[in-house]
Each structure stands twice: as C-alpha cells, then as structure tokens.
Amino acid sequence: AQFHFRALPQYVARRHRGNHRATAVAQCFDTALTNMSHGLCVCDAPGRVLVANERFVELLNLGQALDVRGCRSERLIRRCVRQGALAPGDARRLLGSLRAGAASGTDELIFELRTGVTLAVTHQPMERGGVVAQVQDISERRRSEQMITRMANFDALTELPNRNQFHDYARSVIEECNDGRGFAVHFLDLDYFKQVNDTLGHSTGDELLRLAAKRLRAVIRRADIASRFGGDEFVVLRSGVDRRQAAEALALRLVEEMGKPYEIDGEEVIVGASVGVACFPHDGQDVDQL
C-alpha cells in the first residue's frame, strides 16, 4: 500500500500527460476538419453520422443550425431535397450508392446541385462497417472541362459544331440508318467572301460569318445539324430525307436566304452561296465519300 501511495503522483502525472496528448490530438483533428477544403462525413454501420465537418454541412446546404452528429444519412439526404439543393432522383442515387459503397468499395458520384454547384461525392467503406464520405466542390474544374470540350468540338467564331463534331455526328447517324432511311448532306460556301475580306477587312468578314451561321440555324430544323468546316464553308446534315427532291428544296432555300443582303456596321454586304448535295446511301456509304 505504501508503494502504491508513493507511486500515485507518478501515475497521476502519466495520466495527465496522456490526457494532455489526447486533448492535443483531438484539437489538431478538429482544426484539420475545420480547415479542410473538402467536406468530410464518417458514418457507422447503421448509417449514423459519427463525425462531419462544417464544410460538409455547407456544401450540402444543410443549414448551420443543424447538428448532424447522430443523424442518419437518410435524414440528411432528405433534408438536402427539402432545402432544394438536391433533386429527388439524385438523392435516391446517392443513398443507394452509399449503402452499396459501405459493403463493396470506393465509388464517386457527380451531382449538379440546383444552386449551380457541381459536387463530387467519394465514399469508401471502413474496416468494421460504416463509410467515410468526402464531398468536393468541382464546379471550377467542371467548367474548365466543359470549356475544353466545347473548344474541341465547336467553332469559336460561329459557335457551330466544327468538322470533328460533324464527322462524329454523321457516323452515328449512319449507324442508325439500318432500316433503309436516308439523309442528305449539303455542302455550302459563300461566294465572293474573299473580296469582302480584302476590301472591308477581316473584322467585317468575321461578322459576316457569324450572321451567315445565325441565318443557317434559322433555316434548318431542330433535328438537323449545321457545321462550320472552315473558312466560308458550312455543312448541313438533314436526316430522314428519302427523296432527292426534298434535299434539293433545302439547297434552293439555303441559296436564297444566304444571298439576301447583310447589314454590317452600316454597310450593306451582298454575297451569294453555292450548295452541293449528296444523299446517303445513294451517293456514298461513309462520311468522307459523302
């Protein structure tokens, strides 16, 4: 008893140091959670929230007044729907993925919130049940990816699909035309466009191309696709065309509309248009032949 009594101060000191270290670790953990740029949530096997940081609450628009600890994941997701941040279909997809992820493995889901924010939700199962979910705002990355994709597939001047996009679309249409249906390709260029560039300048030429593209979109149907191939060359694909007469009728209308005067910076600019027509499958079996 005397030995234990003498050892008591040392025991208390060790416990104090241990508690101090545990407190320091907990404070470091809280600081890390608070300052994370990503949202983090840890749920146990039944789906109750054990830990969640402020960023998680903010990204999912749960409301700062809500204490999420102890809440079930279903309740949090339903709250996201009530708050108007998450569509019901996306909520079901997220909940199903979380349940499956807790038993299977890592997964990532992308959600477009109604607030305009794009979130990536990644979750990973824990060894003894439960799941760790990480939420990241990828809105900027998504916009950059969309911009790169648009630059690769659309003409910057006219905002029409470019040659590559047209080829991909035409190939998909050919694959779908296995029941005897056809389509027509109209290849159009502006007459005297070089003279406009040489006499009125490239800025006028650019504006002429923009106006021509706008006029082109107004003539074609919603189901058709118009593309700028380069320079003053445009291509229109009209699907569901089984008779050459129908293709020729569109060609004549394109020539008529493109030949009407354009007003640019107070100047009247007049150009014509020439159109060539090819019909699938009579004039070619693939995009390059057409």
Backbone bond lengths (Angstrom), bond angles and torsions (degrees), N, CA, C in turn:
res aa  C-N    CA-C-N  psi(-1)  N-CA   C-N-CA  omega(-1)  CA-C   N-CA-C  phi
1 A - - - 1.469 - - 1.520 109.80 -
2 Q 1.336 114.92 -40.36 1.464 119.14 179.03 1.524 110.66 -63.25
3 F 1.343 115.04 -39.42 1.473 119.45 179.53 1.520 110.60 -62.08
4 H 1.335 116.03 -46.07 1.463 119.78 -179.48 1.523 111.25 -65.36
5 F 1.346 115.69 -36.96 1.459 118.61 179.21 1.526 110.59 -63.60
6 R 1.332 116.48 -41.84 1.462 119.01 178.80 1.530 112.24 -68.43
7 A 1.366 116.42 -31.79 1.474 120.09 -178.88 1.519 112.14 -79.57
8 L 1.339 118.10 -11.79 1.452 121.10 -175.45 1.530 113.92 -57.36
9 P 1.338 119.10 -46.19 1.478 118.48 178.98 1.526 112.49 -58.79
10 Q 1.339 115.92 -39.50 1.464 118.61 178.86 1.530 111.05 -66.16
11 Y 1.373 114.53 -39.78 1.473 119.00 178.84 1.528 110.53 -62.96
12 V 1.334 115.94 -44.77 1.467 120.84 178.81 1.527 110.44 -62.26
13 A 1.340 115.83 -40.36 1.470 119.80 -179.80 1.528 110.31 -63.76
14 R 1.361 114.49 -41.94 1.477 117.44 179.49 1.529 110.91 -64.36
15 R 1.349 114.91 -43.43 1.468 118.40 178.51 1.520 110.67 -62.37
16 H 1.339 115.84 -39.12 1.464 119.74 179.42 1.525 111.03 -62.97
17 R 1.367 114.01 -45.32 1.473 117.31 178.97 1.528 110.23 -63.39
18 G 1.352 115.42 -40.48 1.469 118.48 178.62 1.513 111.91 -62.63
19 N 1.348 116.23 -44.54 1.470 119.58 177.93 1.517 111.32 -63.93
20 H 1.322 115.55 -38.19 1.463 119.96 179.46 1.531 110.46 -63.33
21 R 1.360 115.34 -44.10 1.465 118.55 178.89 1.532 110.97 -64.50
22 A 1.340 115.89 -41.45 1.469 119.50 179.03 1.519 110.76 -62.60
23 T 1.350 115.53 -40.98 1.472 119.10 178.18 1.520 111.14 -64.74
24 A 1.335 116.06 -41.01 1.466 120.24 179.65 1.517 110.79 -63.67
25 V 1.332 115.97 -42.84 1.475 120.27 178.60 1.521 110.37 -63.00
26 A 1.352 115.93 -43.98 1.469 119.90 179.47 1.524 111.03 -61.68
27 Q 1.352 116.24 -41.27 1.468 119.50 178.35 1.517 111.46 -64.30
28 C 1.330 116.35 -41.07 1.468 120.36 177.46 1.522 110.41 -62.77
29 F 1.335 115.89 -42.08 1.454 120.96 179.20 1.526 110.71 -62.16
30 D 1.347 116.44 -45.39 1.469 120.70 178.76 1.525 111.33 -62.50
31 T 1.329 116.38 -41.72 1.470 120.54 179.07 1.525 110.45 -62.86
32 A 1.340 116.04 -43.42 1.466 120.12 179.28 1.523 110.64 -62.55
33 L 1.334 117.07 -44.26 1.466 120.77 179.34 1.523 111.39 -61.61
34 T 1.332 115.59 -44.17 1.467 120.78 -176.59 1.521 111.61 -65.15
35 N 1.326 117.11 -36.23 1.461 120.48 -173.84 1.530 113.82 -97.09
36 M 1.330 117.56 5.82 1.462 119.92 177.08 1.530 110.08 -68.04
37 S 1.316 116.36 140.01 1.468 119.83 175.37 1.522 111.24 -77.65
38 H 1.333 116.84 -18.08 1.459 122.03 179.14 1.524 109.29 -100.14
39 G 1.317 115.26 155.68 1.451 120.06 171.12 1.516 109.92 -83.89
40 L 1.325 116.98 142.16 1.461 121.62 -178.89 1.513 109.91 -133.73
41 C 1.330 115.64 135.20 1.454 121.36 178.40 1.523 108.75 -142.50
42 V 1.329 115.63 133.30 1.462 121.54 177.56 1.523 108.01 -117.19
43 C 1.339 116.61 125.21 1.460 121.86 179.12 1.526 109.69 -116.66
44 D 1.343 115.88 147.07 1.456 119.28 176.71 1.529 109.71 -82.50
45 A 1.326 116.92 -177.54 1.465 121.38 -175.97 1.529 112.89 -58.95
46 P 1.352 119.87 -41.53 1.477 119.25 177.70 1.529 113.90 -72.19
47 G 1.343 117.91 -7.15 1.453 120.62 178.25 1.505 115.01 98.20
48 R 1.345 118.03 13.72 1.473 120.66 177.56 1.528 110.20 -87.15
49 V 1.325 115.93 143.93 1.460 121.74 -179.08 1.519 109.70 -75.65
50 L 1.319 116.57 122.97 1.465 121.98 175.73 1.527 111.01 -92.79
51 V 1.331 115.85 -44.84 1.463 122.22 -177.94 1.523 108.32 -141.82
52 A 1.317 117.25 138.74 1.465 122.12 173.65 1.522 107.90 -152.63
53 N 1.319 116.95 136.40 1.461 118.50 -179.91 1.528 111.12 -92.54
54 E 1.331 115.46 172.54 1.470 121.04 -176.75 1.522 111.58 -65.16
55 R 1.335 116.53 -33.54 1.463 120.04 -179.52 1.526 110.75 -64.05
56 F 1.314 118.03 -36.12 1.461 122.62 177.04 1.532 110.03 -60.85
57 V 1.317 116.14 -47.45 1.465 121.50 179.54 1.524 110.77 -62.79
58 E 1.328 116.13 -40.62 1.467 121.22 -178.08 1.525 111.86 -67.60
59 L 1.346 116.96 -47.06 1.463 120.71 -176.52 1.523 112.03 -64.25
60 L 1.323 117.07 -36.44 1.461 120.66 -179.37 1.525 112.85 -89.34
61 N 1.335 116.46 4.86 1.466 121.72 175.74 1.528 111.64 55.83
62 L 1.335 115.62 43.37 1.466 120.70 -177.28 1.518 112.89 -82.08
63 G 1.324 117.27 -18.02 1.462 120.55 -177.81 1.515 110.83 94.50
64 Q 1.323 116.13 126.57 1.464 120.81 -174.82 1.526 112.61 -64.70
65 A 1.330 117.66 -22.00 1.464 120.20 -177.39 1.527 112.14 -74.64
66 L 1.318 117.77 -15.61 1.459 120.83 -176.97 1.519 111.04 -82.58
67 D 1.336 116.43 125.85 1.459 121.80 172.54 1.526 106.79 -89.34
68 V 1.318 117.14 107.30 1.458 120.48 -171.42 1.520 112.59 -81.41
69 R 1.332 118.14 -15.29 1.465 120.02 -178.54 1.525 110.43 -63.15
70 G 1.327 115.62 128.77 1.454 120.67 -178.96 1.515 113.36 90.60
71 C 1.353 117.56 -14.20 1.463 120.57 178.03 1.529 109.77 -71.90
72 R 1.305 115.41 149.10 1.453 119.50 173.95 1.526 109.11 -83.25
73 S 1.328 115.71 149.22 1.468 120.37 -176.88 1.532 111.60 -60.25
74 E 1.358 117.18 -33.92 1.469 119.44 178.52 1.526 111.61 -61.42
75 R 1.349 115.73 -39.52 1.463 119.71 -179.50 1.526 110.61 -65.63
76 L 1.335 117.15 -41.47 1.467 120.36 -179.92 1.522 111.25 -64.04
77 I 1.324 116.70 -41.59 1.461 120.08 -178.74 1.526 110.30 -68.34
78 R 1.344 116.87 -39.58 1.473 119.10 176.28 1.525 110.67 -62.94
79 R 1.324 116.83 -36.13 1.465 119.99 178.46 1.532 110.16 -65.30
80 C 1.327 117.24 -38.28 1.466 120.64 176.70 1.524 110.72 -58.46
81 V 1.334 116.45 -39.85 1.467 120.77 178.49 1.524 110.27 -67.05
82 R 1.347 116.99 -45.14 1.465 120.39 179.98 1.523 111.60 -63.20
83 Q 1.331 116.39 -35.65 1.464 120.41 179.38 1.525 111.74 -72.54
84 G 1.344 116.69 -11.31 1.461 120.67 178.72 1.504 114.30 85.73
85 A 1.338 117.38 8.98 1.465 119.80 -178.40 1.514 111.74 -84.60
86 L 1.323 117.19 -33.04 1.462 121.50 -172.62 1.523 109.56 -122.31
87 A 1.337 115.97 133.59 1.462 120.64 176.77 1.531 109.36 -72.27
88 P 1.332 118.36 149.29 1.475 120.56 -178.76 1.528 113.08 -56.19
89 G 1.334 117.04 -40.82 1.463 119.59 179.40 1.516 112.25 -63.17
90 D 1.341 116.42 -41.19 1.469 120.35 177.60 1.522 110.80 -67.25
91 A 1.329 116.58 -34.16 1.470 120.07 179.02 1.522 110.28 -63.94
92 R 1.320 116.98 -44.06 1.464 119.92 178.15 1.521 111.20 -64.01
93 R 1.323 115.80 -39.01 1.468 119.81 179.45 1.530 110.87 -64.91
94 L 1.331 116.24 -42.04 1.467 120.33 179.69 1.519 111.15 -66.01
95 L 1.333 117.10 -45.47 1.455 120.29 -178.53 1.526 111.00 -63.55
96 G 1.339 116.73 -43.34 1.462 119.91 178.25 1.507 112.16 -63.27
97 S 1.316 116.36 -37.91 1.464 120.14 -179.86 1.524 111.34 -69.51
98 L 1.338 117.02 -38.07 1.464 120.48 178.36 1.532 110.70 -64.10
99 R 1.331 115.86 -42.32 1.465 119.35 179.01 1.519 111.13 -64.20
100 A 1.328 115.62 -43.75 1.461 119.34 -179.97 1.523 110.62 -69.02
101 G 1.352 115.77 -38.22 1.462 120.23 -178.21 1.509 112.50 -65.43
102 A 1.331 116.99 -32.44 1.455 120.54 179.78 1.525 111.33 -64.66
103 A 1.345 115.46 -23.85 1.462 118.82 -178.13 1.525 113.06 -105.32
104 S 1.334 116.96 -21.86 1.471 118.75 -172.28 1.519 113.21 -109.18
105 G 1.302 117.98 -72.46 1.456 118.78 -175.27 1.508 112.69 -176.28
106 T 1.328 115.63 -169.86 1.460 122.50 -177.23 1.524 110.97 -66.84
107 D 1.316 116.07 141.32 1.459 121.27 178.23 1.523 108.24 -149.20
108 E 1.336 116.40 159.41 1.460 121.25 177.40 1.510 109.18 -135.07
109 L 1.322 115.97 135.13 1.455 122.32 177.50 1.526 108.48 -124.18
110 I 1.337 115.26 144.25 1.465 121.65 178.11 1.522 108.05 -111.57
111 F 1.339 116.69 130.84 1.453 122.00 -179.50 1.521 110.18 -127.80
112 E 1.325 115.10 135.72 1.468 121.34 171.75 1.528 106.84 -98.77
113 L 1.330 117.10 104.68 1.448 120.19 179.38 1.523 111.09 -72.25
114 R 1.320 115.57 157.38 1.464 119.79 -179.86 1.518 111.79 -69.64
115 T 1.312 116.90 -12.95 1.463 120.91 176.55 1.533 111.12 -81.12
116 G 1.335 117.66 -4.05 1.453 121.26 -178.42 1.518 113.55 94.17
117 V 1.322 117.26 -3.08 1.463 121.93 179.54 1.524 109.67 -87.08
118 T 1.328 116.42 140.30 1.465 121.75 175.28 1.522 108.60 -106.20
119 L 1.317 116.23 124.77 1.458 121.66 -178.36 1.522 110.71 -113.92
120 A 1.332 114.92 142.51 1.463 121.66 169.68 1.522 107.08 -110.31
121 V 1.327 116.51 120.75 1.461 122.16 -179.76 1.521 108.40 -108.07
122 T 1.328 115.65 117.56 1.459 121.83 178.67 1.511 108.97 -114.34
123 H 1.314 117.47 133.13 1.461 119.18 178.81 1.522 110.34 -135.09
124 Q 1.314 113.74 149.71 1.461 120.99 -176.30 1.526 109.29 -140.87
125 P 1.336 118.28 134.33 1.465 120.21 -178.81 1.515 111.83 -70.66
126 M 1.346 115.11 150.37 1.461 120.79 174.56 1.533 109.54 -95.68
127 E 1.318 114.62 159.90 1.458 120.26 -171.89 1.531 112.42 -62.26
128 R 1.328 117.65 -37.87 1.463 121.06 -176.34 1.521 112.46 -105.59
129 G 1.300 116.45 28.28 1.455 120.82 -178.55 1.508 111.59 96.69
130 G 1.318 115.82 157.46 1.452 119.76 -176.67 1.514 111.11 94.26
131 V 1.314 115.80 -179.72 1.457 120.48 -174.83 1.524 110.08 -149.99
132 V 1.325 116.33 147.56 1.465 123.55 173.09 1.518 107.72 -106.46
133 A 1.309 117.36 120.95 1.469 122.17 -179.40 1.523 109.58 -111.79
134 Q 1.312 115.60 135.18 1.466 121.54 177.73 1.521 108.81 -121.67
135 V 1.311 116.90 131.22 1.465 122.77 -177.75 1.525 108.58 -116.77
136 Q 1.332 115.65 128.50 1.468 120.65 -176.69 1.530 109.81 -128.94
137 D 1.303 116.44 134.96 1.469 121.87 174.15 1.527 108.44 -80.19
138 I 1.338 116.47 110.01 1.475 121.02 -178.30 1.532 110.73 -111.93
139 S 1.335 116.61 24.07 1.464 120.48 -177.00 1.525 111.67 -57.15
140 E 1.334 116.74 -46.45 1.466 120.43 -177.94 1.524 110.45 -65.61
141 R 1.334 116.33 -43.47 1.458 119.73 178.56 1.519 111.23 -62.78
142 R 1.337 115.71 -39.91 1.467 120.52 179.55 1.522 110.51 -63.81
143 R 1.337 116.59 -42.74 1.468 119.86 179.17 1.524 110.53 -63.34
144 S 1.322 116.93 -40.62 1.467 120.70 178.63 1.524 110.79 -63.88
145 E 1.333 116.43 -42.88 1.467 119.94 178.85 1.523 110.93 -63.36
146 Q 1.341 115.96 -42.19 1.462 119.77 179.30 1.522 111.34 -65.21
147 M 1.346 116.21 -37.55 1.457 119.72 178.25 1.524 111.23 -65.72
148 I 1.339 116.16 -42.47 1.462 120.20 179.08 1.525 110.14 -63.97
149 T 1.346 115.97 -42.85 1.470 120.29 178.70 1.517 110.75 -62.90
150 R 1.334 116.48 -41.26 1.465 119.69 -179.94 1.524 110.67 -66.61
151 M 1.326 116.85 -40.81 1.464 120.15 178.97 1.533 110.99 -63.45
152 A 1.339 116.49 -32.33 1.455 120.62 -178.80 1.518 112.17 -78.42
153 N 1.341 117.83 -21.09 1.463 120.44 -172.73 1.523 115.02 -119.68
154 F 1.343 117.22 -9.45 1.459 119.30 -176.52 1.524 110.68 -129.82
155 D 1.319 114.64 148.42 1.457 121.32 177.75 1.526 109.29 -76.66
156 A 1.312 116.81 127.41 1.468 121.16 -174.72 1.525 112.40 -66.66
157 L 1.322 117.78 -32.36 1.465 120.80 -175.73 1.522 112.12 -76.24
158 T 1.324 116.98 -50.31 1.466 121.39 -174.33 1.521 113.28 -99.01
159 E 1.347 117.72 -12.79 1.466 124.42 -176.22 1.524 112.44 63.55
160 L 1.328 117.02 17.74 1.466 121.33 172.97 1.527 109.24 -85.90
161 P 1.333 117.97 156.45 1.467 119.39 171.97 1.525 110.92 -55.60
162 N 1.336 116.42 143.21 1.465 119.21 179.97 1.530 110.58 -89.65
163 R 1.325 116.12 -173.52 1.459 121.86 -176.10 1.536 111.85 -58.98
164 N 1.329 117.03 -44.44 1.465 119.99 -178.76 1.524 111.63 -62.20
165 Q 1.326 115.81 -45.19 1.460 120.16 179.57 1.528 110.66 -63.22
166 F 1.332 116.61 -40.04 1.462 120.09 179.28 1.528 110.89 -62.92
167 H 1.338 116.91 -44.51 1.457 120.32 179.59 1.535 110.87 -59.61
168 D 1.328 116.85 -44.01 1.468 120.21 179.58 1.532 110.87 -62.45
169 Y 1.340 115.51 -43.34 1.461 119.28 -179.53 1.526 110.77 -65.50
170 A 1.333 116.68 -44.92 1.463 120.36 -178.36 1.526 111.13 -62.60
171 R 1.331 117.00 -39.04 1.474 119.80 178.34 1.527 110.73 -63.20
172 S 1.334 116.62 -40.04 1.467 119.44 179.24 1.520 110.87 -66.22
173 V 1.342 117.34 -36.18 1.464 120.86 177.98 1.524 110.12 -66.22
174 I 1.343 116.81 -41.00 1.470 120.59 178.22 1.528 110.72 -61.00
175 E 1.328 116.86 -41.20 1.470 120.37 179.69 1.524 111.49 -64.08
176 E 1.334 116.30 -30.75 1.458 119.67 -179.04 1.524 112.44 -83.33
177 C 1.336 117.64 -17.22 1.468 121.53 -177.49 1.525 110.33 -85.99
178 N 1.318 116.26 60.17 1.462 120.43 179.58 1.517 112.56 -103.79
179 D 1.322 116.62 8.72 1.466 120.41 -179.44 1.515 111.61 -115.70
180 G 1.334 115.82 21.48 1.460 119.99 177.63 1.509 114.62 90.25
181 R 1.332 118.09 -7.44 1.463 119.85 178.81 1.527 110.22 -71.72
182 G 1.317 115.22 153.91 1.451 119.50 -179.63 1.510 112.42 -124.66
183 F 1.326 115.47 -178.60 1.460 121.52 173.95 1.516 108.07 -152.43
184 A 1.306 115.79 165.98 1.461 121.19 -177.78 1.522 110.34 -121.70
185 V 1.330 116.07 142.43 1.459 123.00 175.64 1.524 108.04 -112.08
186 H 1.329 116.12 124.61 1.472 121.77 178.20 1.528 108.67 -109.85
187 F 1.292 116.64 117.20 1.475 121.84 178.97 1.527 107.32 -102.05
188 L 1.335 115.16 120.58 1.471 120.68 -171.26 1.520 110.13 -125.99
189 D 1.336 116.28 137.12 1.468 118.97 168.03 1.521 109.74 -134.23
190 L 1.327 114.92 154.58 1.459 121.10 -177.68 1.521 109.68 -85.74
191 D 1.315 116.42 131.77 1.469 121.32 176.82 1.528 109.82 -79.76
192 Y 1.312 116.09 141.33 1.469 123.54 176.19 1.534 112.83 67.30
193 F 1.315 117.38 19.89 1.466 118.97 179.86 1.532 110.71 -65.84
194 K 1.325 117.28 -37.13 1.474 120.63 -179.86 1.526 110.63 -61.83
195 Q 1.319 116.36 -38.56 1.466 119.40 179.22 1.527 111.35 -65.04
196 V 1.340 116.55 -35.77 1.473 120.10 177.51 1.526 109.51 -63.38
197 N 1.327 116.91 -45.44 1.461 120.94 178.72 1.529 111.33 -61.50
198 D 1.339 115.95 -43.15 1.467 120.45 -175.60 1.519 112.48 -70.82
199 T 1.327 117.09 -35.38 1.468 119.77 -174.35 1.524 113.83 -95.71
200 L 1.329 117.16 -35.12 1.468 120.49 -175.17 1.525 113.34 -108.49
201 G 1.334 116.41 -9.07 1.468 119.37 176.49 1.519 112.82 100.25
202 H 1.337 114.86 160.48 1.467 120.46 -176.02 1.521 112.72 -70.63
203 S 1.324 118.26 -29.43 1.468 119.73 178.50 1.527 110.36 -64.67
204 T 1.353 116.19 -39.00 1.464 120.09 175.92 1.528 109.90 -67.13
205 G 1.338 115.93 -39.97 1.459 119.53 177.58 1.523 111.73 -61.59
206 D 1.335 117.27 -41.29 1.459 120.53 178.00 1.523 111.70 -63.34
207 E 1.330 115.99 -42.99 1.458 119.56 179.31 1.529 110.93 -64.75
208 L 1.336 115.74 -36.58 1.465 120.17 177.09 1.533 110.45 -61.47
209 L 1.319 117.30 -42.27 1.467 120.99 178.93 1.526 111.08 -65.03
210 R 1.343 116.68 -39.55 1.463 119.69 178.04 1.526 111.27 -63.44
211 L 1.337 116.08 -43.82 1.464 119.85 179.51 1.521 111.42 -67.28
212 A 1.330 116.32 -38.14 1.468 120.01 178.07 1.524 110.53 -63.35
213 A 1.350 117.35 -40.98 1.458 120.88 178.29 1.523 111.07 -64.63
214 K 1.334 116.87 -39.95 1.460 120.81 177.92 1.518 110.72 -63.53
215 R 1.311 116.62 -40.82 1.462 121.53 178.85 1.531 110.31 -66.57
216 L 1.320 115.38 -37.10 1.464 121.12 179.78 1.528 110.77 -63.68
217 R 1.327 115.41 -43.87 1.469 119.31 179.15 1.525 111.80 -64.00
218 A 1.333 116.69 -32.21 1.458 120.62 -179.12 1.522 111.89 -71.97
219 V 1.324 117.62 -26.16 1.466 122.02 -176.75 1.527 111.61 -82.60
220 I 1.319 117.28 -40.11 1.462 120.28 -172.60 1.532 111.41 -81.28
221 R 1.317 115.49 164.75 1.462 121.20 176.96 1.527 110.20 -79.99
222 R 1.341 115.16 166.78 1.453 119.23 178.59 1.521 111.71 -65.16
223 A 1.335 116.78 -30.70 1.462 120.97 -178.98 1.527 112.62 -77.51
224 D 1.336 117.61 -14.42 1.467 120.89 179.38 1.526 110.13 -82.69
225 I 1.316 115.73 165.25 1.465 120.34 175.49 1.527 108.51 -128.42
226 A 1.323 114.97 132.91 1.467 121.34 175.32 1.519 108.41 -113.40
227 S 1.323 115.59 140.51 1.458 120.61 -176.11 1.520 109.71 -136.64
228 R 1.346 114.89 148.13 1.464 118.86 170.40 1.520 107.54 -99.57
229 F 1.333 115.43 120.62 1.466 120.32 -178.67 1.515 112.01 -84.10
230 G 1.323 117.11 -23.71 1.459 121.42 -177.48 1.514 109.80 141.59
231 G 1.344 116.44 151.01 1.458 119.28 -179.24 1.515 110.12 58.63
232 D 1.331 115.88 -128.47 1.465 120.66 178.91 1.521 111.34 -106.03
233 E 1.330 117.04 25.31 1.465 122.18 -177.37 1.528 110.73 -101.71
234 F 1.324 115.28 129.49 1.453 122.78 177.85 1.533 109.38 -126.54
235 V 1.315 115.76 153.65 1.462 120.89 177.73 1.528 108.61 -133.15
236 V 1.320 116.07 137.47 1.459 122.65 176.57 1.521 108.61 -121.26
237 L 1.333 116.65 131.06 1.458 121.24 173.17 1.517 107.98 -110.29
238 R 1.337 115.32 119.64 1.464 120.86 177.22 1.516 108.59 -110.63
239 S 1.317 116.52 115.60 1.456 121.14 -178.48 1.524 110.95 -84.45
240 G 1.330 115.08 163.94 1.463 120.80 177.63 1.514 113.87 71.63
241 V 1.335 118.29 24.11 1.463 122.16 179.66 1.531 108.69 -100.54
242 D 1.332 116.27 112.81 1.471 120.63 -179.15 1.523 112.12 -105.62
243 R 1.336 116.36 -13.73 1.472 119.59 -179.10 1.518 109.73 -121.52
244 R 1.335 115.36 137.80 1.463 120.45 -179.19 1.526 111.16 -62.73
245 Q 1.342 116.80 -30.04 1.469 119.45 -178.91 1.530 111.42 -60.96
246 A 1.347 116.32 -36.43 1.467 119.49 179.24 1.525 110.79 -66.43
247 A 1.340 116.26 -39.56 1.458 120.36 178.03 1.525 110.64 -65.65
248 E 1.320 116.68 -39.67 1.463 120.14 -179.84 1.522 111.20 -67.61
249 A 1.341 116.73 -32.85 1.464 120.00 179.13 1.525 110.74 -64.15
250 L 1.345 116.82 -40.98 1.462 119.90 177.28 1.523 110.37 -67.22
251 A 1.328 117.41 -39.18 1.462 120.61 179.59 1.526 110.81 -59.87
252 L 1.320 117.26 -43.61 1.464 121.11 179.66 1.528 110.86 -64.54
253 R 1.325 116.67 -38.51 1.458 119.33 179.46 1.524 111.01 -68.14
254 L 1.336 116.52 -38.22 1.464 119.79 177.22 1.530 111.01 -62.32
255 V 1.313 116.61 -43.76 1.473 120.43 178.48 1.523 110.17 -61.11
256 E 1.333 116.55 -41.94 1.470 120.69 -178.88 1.526 111.59 -65.30
257 E 1.335 116.62 -47.80 1.459 120.25 -176.33 1.525 112.03 -68.71
258 M 1.334 116.75 -42.78 1.460 119.73 -179.02 1.525 112.03 -68.96
259 G 1.329 117.37 -23.44 1.457 120.88 -178.97 1.516 114.35 -82.20
260 K 1.329 117.44 -7.66 1.468 119.92 178.58 1.534 109.79 -71.46
261 P 1.335 117.66 149.54 1.472 120.27 -177.05 1.527 112.76 -60.93
262 Y 1.331 115.66 147.12 1.468 123.47 174.17 1.524 108.21 -110.83
263 E 1.316 116.19 139.20 1.468 119.75 176.08 1.524 108.31 -105.81
264 I 1.341 116.27 118.09 1.456 121.99 -177.49 1.522 108.60 -131.86
265 D 1.334 116.26 116.28 1.472 122.12 179.69 1.522 111.58 52.95
266 G 1.322 115.11 43.53 1.460 119.47 177.51 1.513 114.39 78.94
267 E 1.324 117.79 -2.64 1.472 121.96 179.02 1.527 109.50 -102.56
268 E 1.329 116.20 142.86 1.463 121.59 174.56 1.523 109.03 -92.80
269 V 1.301 115.51 118.56 1.465 121.71 -177.84 1.523 107.99 -111.52
270 I 1.318 115.88 126.81 1.466 120.69 -178.95 1.520 109.15 -120.33
271 V 1.331 115.59 122.77 1.463 122.14 173.06 1.520 107.78 -132.46
272 G 1.305 115.52 163.15 1.457 119.56 174.52 1.517 110.11 -107.60
273 A 1.309 115.76 -172.91 1.461 120.55 178.02 1.512 109.52 -145.27
274 S 1.320 115.98 142.10 1.465 122.24 174.36 1.521 107.89 -116.38
275 V 1.318 116.32 138.23 1.460 121.23 -176.37 1.519 110.14 -130.35
276 G 1.351 115.53 132.11 1.461 121.61 170.65 1.513 109.03 -112.35
277 V 1.327 117.16 145.11 1.456 122.07 -174.92 1.521 110.20 -123.73
278 A 1.336 116.61 135.75 1.465 122.70 172.48 1.518 107.73 -132.88
279 C 1.346 116.98 139.71 1.455 121.94 -177.07 1.527 110.70 -116.07
280 F 1.307 114.76 136.10 1.464 121.14 174.83 1.527 108.59 -93.83
281 P 1.320 119.75 134.06 1.470 128.07 7.27 1.527 114.61 -99.02
282 H 1.353 117.36 5.08 1.457 119.48 -171.60 1.516 113.50 -67.57
283 D 1.341 118.18 -37.72 1.460 121.56 -174.41 1.522 114.11 -100.02
284 G 1.313 117.33 -4.94 1.453 120.56 -179.31 1.513 111.21 174.92
285 Q 1.343 115.43 150.95 1.462 121.21 -176.62 1.517 112.45 -103.64
286 D 1.339 117.16 -10.74 1.459 119.21 178.54 1.522 109.53 -139.47
287 V 1.318 116.25 173.92 1.464 121.93 -172.68 1.529 110.58 -63.11
288 D 1.321 118.01 -45.69 1.471 120.53 -176.53 1.526 111.79 -64.07
289 Q 1.335 117.11 -39.71 1.463 118.91 177.18 1.516 111.36 -63.04
290 L 1.320 115.72 -43.88 1.462 119.00 179.63 1.522 111.08 -64.26
